[in-house]
Amino acid sequence: MRVSEVRIKLMSDPQDRLLAFCSITFDSCFVIRDLKIIKGSKGPFVAMPSRKLTDRCSKCGGKNTLRSAYCNHCGKKLAGERVNRGSDGRAKLYADIAHPINSECRDQIQARVVEAYENELVLAQQPGYICHYDDYGDDYDFGDAHYYDEPHSAPGGRIDQPARQPAQAPHAVDAERAARARTGGPGATKP
């Protein structure tokens, strides 16, 4: 399995620890969204998408996050220590929704995402920069990694989609532009 696409959405405050959100596609057929790129002491690292852990109120059965002091449904005071702790003593408040099983996969994802993040930083300095993170429309064919040239019947049965160009997916064009900008090659635009 290989990472076939990475999309980056930069955050507006570069001083914040959350640098960007990203999505990754495996083998042009499986997407995981909402990974986070976080500023760490050794450089940026990738955090997998996660959800807050919950438990149920003993009175009404309503779900509450583990840090809640009172039930969101009935208002009953909840027990003080409901959090499970790991072997390191840290509270487990979140569970990963998707994550790599082994270090080889984690390293592959980390390397590709950090490379794409650095390319996006270069692109963001170019005039006319457009973020393509959310460009997952009905007219995008993930399997072939290009836009349809003609209106078509989309999975939802819609035929009203306009023709879109270019034939390459936007991330491929952006990666080429970023490489040219870094090397000063033909077609590079300077900020």
C-alpha atoms as a printed R data frame, in Angstrom:
    type eleno elety resid chain resno       x      y       z
1   ATOM     1    CA   MET     A     1   0.000  0.000   0.000
2   ATOM     2    CA   ARG     A     2   1.327  3.425  -0.878
3   ATOM     3    CA   VAL     A     3   0.299  6.984  -0.120
4   ATOM     4    CA   SER     A     4  -0.915  8.235  -3.500
5   ATOM     5    CA   GLU     A     5  -2.112 11.708  -2.491
6   ATOM     6    CA   VAL     A     6  -1.720 14.187   0.346
7   ATOM     7    CA   ARG     A     7  -3.766 17.383   0.659
8   ATOM     8    CA   ILE     A     8  -2.853 20.133   3.092
9   ATOM     9    CA   LYS     A     9  -4.896 22.936   4.647
10  ATOM    10    CA   LEU     A    10  -2.571 25.416   6.349
11  ATOM    11    CA   MET     A    11  -3.711 27.171   9.511
12  ATOM    12    CA   SER     A    12  -3.669 30.956   9.547
13  ATOM    13    CA   ASP     A    13  -1.605 31.402  12.740
14  ATOM    14    CA   PRO     A    14   1.940 30.045  12.266
15  ATOM    15    CA   GLN     A    15   2.653 30.578  15.989
16  ATOM    16    CA   ASP     A    16  -0.042 28.049  16.976
17  ATOM    17    CA   ARG     A    17   0.987 24.422  17.604
18  ATOM    18    CA   LEU     A    18  -1.589 23.206  15.062
19  ATOM    19    CA   LEU     A    19   0.162 23.919  11.756
20  ATOM    20    CA   ALA     A    20  -2.260 22.296   9.304
21  ATOM    21    CA   PHE     A    21  -4.910 19.680   8.633
22  ATOM    22    CA   CYS     A    22  -4.350 17.085   5.947
23  ATOM    23    CA   SER     A    23  -5.969 14.159   4.195
24  ATOM    24    CA   ILE     A    24  -4.147 11.175   2.757
25  ATOM    25    CA   THR     A    25  -5.214  8.774   0.025
26  ATOM    26    CA   PHE     A    26  -3.911  5.219  -0.189
27  ATOM    27    CA   ASP     A    27  -3.575  3.533  -3.600
28  ATOM    28    CA   SER     A    28  -5.937  6.129  -5.135
29  ATOM    29    CA   CYS     A    29  -8.868  4.361  -3.485
30  ATOM    30    CA   PHE     A    30  -9.052  5.009   0.304
31  ATOM    31    CA   VAL     A    31  -9.033  8.456   1.963
32  ATOM    32    CA   ILE     A    32  -8.424  9.372   5.599
33  ATOM    33    CA   ARG     A    33  -9.265 12.977   6.432
34  ATOM    34    CA   ASP     A    34  -8.527 15.318   9.317
35  ATOM    35    CA   LEU     A    35  -5.022 14.244  10.243
36  ATOM    36    CA   LYS     A    36  -3.280 17.087  12.074
37  ATOM    37    CA   ILE     A    37   0.208 18.418  11.512
38  ATOM    38    CA   ILE     A    38   1.450 19.675  14.867
39  ATOM    39    CA   LYS     A    39   4.557 21.661  15.769
40  ATOM    40    CA   GLY     A    40   6.719 19.454  17.970
41  ATOM    41    CA   SER     A    41  10.066 19.998  19.665
42  ATOM    42    CA   LYS     A    42  11.800 18.005  16.876
43  ATOM    43    CA   GLY     A    43   9.793 19.511  14.018
44  ATOM    44    CA   PRO     A    44   6.316 18.886  12.633
45  ATOM    45    CA   PHE     A    45   4.645 15.541  13.330
46  ATOM    46    CA   VAL     A    46   1.420 13.883  12.215
47  ATOM    47    CA   ALA     A    47  -1.421 13.184  14.653
48  ATOM    48    CA   MET     A    48  -4.106 10.753  13.541
49  ATOM    49    CA   PRO     A    49  -7.796 11.720  13.531
50  ATOM    50    CA   SER     A    50  -9.409 10.992  16.879
51  ATOM    51    CA   ARG     A    51 -12.611 11.334  18.852
52  ATOM    52    CA   LYS     A    52 -13.257 12.278  22.472
53  ATOM    53    CA   LEU     A    53 -13.948  9.312  24.731
54  ATOM    54    CA   THR     A    54 -17.274  9.310  26.577
55  ATOM    55    CA   ASP     A    55 -19.070  7.420  29.312
56  ATOM    56    CA   ARG     A    56 -22.716  7.230  30.343
57  ATOM    57    CA   CYS     A    57 -24.520  8.959  33.187
58  ATOM    58    CA   SER     A    58 -25.679  6.508  35.886
59  ATOM    59    CA   LYS     A    59 -28.993  8.392  36.236
60  ATOM    60    CA   CYS     A    60 -30.183  9.033  32.650
61  ATOM    61    CA   GLY     A    61 -27.735  7.035  30.499
62  ATOM    62    CA   GLY     A    62 -26.725 10.119  28.486
63  ATOM    63    CA   LYS     A    63 -23.236 10.254  26.961
64  ATOM    64    CA   ASN     A    64 -20.737 12.748  28.393
65  ATOM    65    CA   THR     A    65 -17.088 13.431  27.671
66  ATOM    66    CA   LEU     A    66 -14.736 12.171  30.378
67  ATOM    67    CA   ARG     A    67 -13.871 15.672  31.581
68  ATOM    68    CA   SER     A    68 -17.521 16.646  32.120
69  ATOM    69    CA   ALA     A    69 -18.326 17.458  35.752
70  ATOM    70    CA   TYR     A    70 -22.111 17.350  35.186
71  ATOM    71    CA   CYS     A    71 -24.308 15.330  32.836
72  ATOM    72    CA   ASN     A    72 -25.179 17.284  29.697
73  ATOM    73    CA   HIS     A    73 -28.642 15.687  29.664
74  ATOM    74    CA   CYS     A    74 -29.958 15.632  33.231
75  ATOM    75    CA   GLY     A    75 -27.485 17.842  35.152
76  ATOM    76    CA   LYS     A    76 -26.443 15.153  37.679
77  ATOM    77    CA   LYS     A    77 -22.944 15.608  39.173
78  ATOM    78    CA   LEU     A    78 -20.677 12.961  37.681
79  ATOM    79    CA   ALA     A    79 -18.010 10.983  39.528
80  ATOM    80    CA   GLY     A    80 -14.680 12.823  39.771
81  ATOM    81    CA   GLU     A    81 -12.203 10.258  38.362
82  ATOM    82    CA   ARG     A    82 -13.731  8.424  35.394
83  ATOM    83    CA   VAL     A    83 -10.648  8.563  33.180
84  ATOM    84    CA   ASN     A    84  -8.526  5.525  32.338
85  ATOM    85    CA   ARG     A    85  -4.795  6.154  32.523
86  ATOM    86    CA   GLY     A    86  -2.053  4.667  30.383
87  ATOM    87    CA   SER     A    87   1.109  2.985  31.656
88  ATOM    88    CA   ASP     A    88   2.761  6.429  31.664
89  ATOM    89    CA   GLY     A    89   0.060  7.816  33.980
90  ATOM    90    CA   ARG     A    90  -1.431 10.146  31.357
91  ATOM    91    CA   ALA     A    91  -5.205 10.374  31.064
92  ATOM    92    CA   LYS     A    92  -6.695  8.699  27.977
93  ATOM    93    CA   LEU     A    93  -9.256 11.237  26.764
94  ATOM    94    CA   TYR     A    94  -9.162 10.493  23.019
95  ATOM    95    CA   ALA     A    95  -9.202  7.392  20.808
96  ATOM    96    CA   ASP     A    96  -7.707  7.301  17.306
97  ATOM    97    CA   ILE     A    97 -10.267  6.748  14.559
98  ATOM    98    CA   ALA     A    98  -7.608  5.504  12.127
99  ATOM    99    CA   HIS     A    99  -3.948  4.812  12.770
100 ATOM   100    CA   PRO     A   100  -0.976  2.849  11.397
101 ATOM   101    CA   ILE     A   101  -0.397 -0.590  12.869
102 ATOM   102    CA   ASN     A   102   3.403 -0.615  12.543
103 ATOM   103    CA   SER     A   103   6.275  1.858  12.572
104 ATOM   104    CA   GLU     A   104   7.078  1.322   8.867
105 ATOM   105    CA   CYS     A   105   3.611  2.563   7.891
106 ATOM   106    CA   ARG     A   106   3.772  5.440  10.394
107 ATOM   107    CA   ASP     A   107   7.172  6.505   9.024
108 ATOM   108    CA   GLN     A   108   5.876  6.391   5.423
109 ATOM   109    CA   ILE     A   109   2.865  8.549   6.313
110 ATOM   110    CA   GLN     A   110   4.973 10.962   8.375
111 ATOM   111    CA   ALA     A   111   7.527 11.445   5.581
112 ATOM   112    CA   ARG     A   112   4.929 12.004   2.835
113 ATOM   113    CA   VAL     A   113   2.778 14.355   4.930
114 ATOM   114    CA   VAL     A   114   5.704 16.496   6.139
115 ATOM   115    CA   GLU     A   115   7.031 16.712   2.548
116 ATOM   116    CA   ALA     A   116   3.576 17.801   1.297
117 ATOM   117    CA   TYR     A   117   3.310 20.315   4.169
118 ATOM   118    CA   GLU     A   118   6.662 21.871   3.250
119 ATOM   119    CA   ASN     A   119   5.588 22.036  -0.435
120 ATOM   120    CA   GLU     A   120   2.325 23.719   0.582
121 ATOM   121    CA   LEU     A   121   4.238 26.335   2.588
122 ATOM   122    CA   VAL     A   122   6.185 27.204  -0.582
123 ATOM   123    CA   LEU     A   123   2.998 27.300  -2.673
124 ATOM   124    CA   ALA     A   124   1.240 29.520  -0.125
125 ATOM   125    CA   GLN     A   125   3.857 32.210  -0.800
126 ATOM   126    CA   GLN     A   126   3.016 32.282  -4.534
127 ATOM   127    CA   PRO     A   127   0.612 34.864  -5.957
128 ATOM   128    CA   GLY     A   128  -2.846 33.447  -6.630
129 ATOM   129    CA   TYR     A   129  -2.390 30.532  -4.210
130 ATOM   130    CA   ILE     A   130  -5.529 28.405  -3.823
131 ATOM   131    CA   CYS     A   131  -5.855 25.641  -1.237
132 ATOM   132    CA   HIS     A   132  -7.244 22.422  -2.775
133 ATOM   133    CA   TYR     A   133  -7.881 20.610   0.511
134 ATOM   134    CA   ASP     A   134 -11.672 20.678   0.161
135 ATOM   135    CA   ASP     A   135 -11.858 20.050  -3.619
136 ATOM   136    CA   TYR     A   136 -13.697 16.737  -3.361
137 ATOM   137    CA   GLY     A   137 -16.669 17.437  -5.624
138 ATOM   138    CA   ASP     A   138 -18.984 15.043  -7.404
139 ATOM   139    CA   ASP     A   139 -17.072 15.650 -10.633
140 ATOM   140    CA   TYR     A   140 -13.745 14.417  -9.287
141 ATOM   141    CA   ASP     A   141 -12.749 10.856 -10.195
142 ATOM   142    CA   PHE     A   142 -10.482  9.609  -7.416
143 ATOM   143    CA   GLY     A   143  -9.517  6.398  -9.229
144 ATOM   144    CA   ASP     A   144  -8.110  8.079 -12.319
145 ATOM   145    CA   ALA     A   145  -6.837 11.167 -10.438
146 ATOM   146    CA   HIS     A   146  -8.083 13.668 -12.994
147 ATOM   147    CA   TYR     A   147 -11.124 15.802 -13.625
148 ATOM   148    CA   TYR     A   148 -13.695 14.594 -16.118
149 ATOM   149    CA   ASP     A   149 -13.470 16.518 -19.383
150 ATOM   150    CA   GLU     A   150 -17.186 16.274 -20.119
151 ATOM   151    CA   PRO     A   151 -20.341 16.435 -17.981
152 ATOM   152    CA   HIS     A   152 -21.146 12.970 -16.686
153 ATOM   153    CA   SER     A   153 -23.442 11.015 -14.478
154 ATOM   154    CA   ALA     A   154 -21.912 11.297 -11.014
155 ATOM   155    CA   PRO     A   155 -22.405  8.629  -8.312
156 ATOM   156    CA   GLY     A   156 -25.470 10.522  -7.059
157 ATOM   157    CA   GLY     A   157 -26.992 10.457 -10.552
158 ATOM   158    CA   ARG     A   158 -26.321 14.155 -11.297
159 ATOM   159    CA   ILE     A   159 -25.443 15.097 -14.865
160 ATOM   160    CA   ASP     A   160 -25.241 18.848 -14.357
161 ATOM   161    CA   GLN     A   161 -21.534 19.128 -13.617
162 ATOM   162    CA   PRO     A   162 -19.579 21.516 -15.890
163 ATOM   163    CA   ALA     A   163 -16.437 20.374 -17.653
164 ATOM   164    CA   ARG     A   164 -13.348 21.051 -15.543
165 ATOM   165    CA   GLN     A   165  -9.724 21.455 -16.451
166 ATOM   166    CA   PRO     A   166  -6.833 20.657 -16.045
167 ATOM   167    CA   ALA     A   167  -6.633 16.936 -16.798
168 ATOM   168    CA   GLN     A   168  -4.192 16.533 -13.889
169 ATOM   169    CA   ALA     A   169  -5.429 16.542 -10.323
170 ATOM   170    CA   PRO     A   170  -4.762 19.901  -8.604
171 ATOM   171    CA   HIS     A   171  -2.369 18.373  -6.071
172 ATOM   172    CA   ALA     A   172  -0.094 17.088  -8.860
173 ATOM   173    CA   VAL     A   173   0.020 20.529 -10.466
174 ATOM   174    CA   ASP     A   174   0.738 22.128  -7.078
175 ATOM   175    CA   ALA     A   175   3.559 19.670  -6.346
176 ATOM   176    CA   GLU     A   176   5.164 20.481  -9.701
177 ATOM   177    CA   ARG     A   177   4.781 24.233  -9.059
178 ATOM   178    CA   ALA     A   178   6.281 23.878  -5.594
179 ATOM   179    CA   ALA     A   179   9.266 21.970  -6.960
180 ATOM   180    CA   ARG     A   180   9.852 24.657  -9.607
181 ATOM   181    CA   ALA     A   181   9.548 27.402  -6.972
182 ATOM   182    CA   ARG     A   182  12.133 25.695  -4.733
183 ATOM   183    CA   THR     A   183  14.637 25.140  -7.558
184 ATOM   184    CA   GLY     A   184  13.902 28.288  -9.562
185 ATOM   185    CA   GLY     A   185  13.142 26.104 -12.595
186 ATOM   186    CA   PRO     A   186  11.105 27.104 -15.672
187 ATOM   187    CA   GLY     A   187   7.667 28.433 -14.835
188 ATOM   188    CA   ALA     A   188   8.627 29.303 -11.256
189 ATOM   189    CA   THR     A   189   7.045 32.416  -9.862
190 ATOM   190    CA   LYS     A   190   8.792 34.350  -7.130
191 ATOM   191    CA   PRO     A   191   6.831 35.870  -4.211
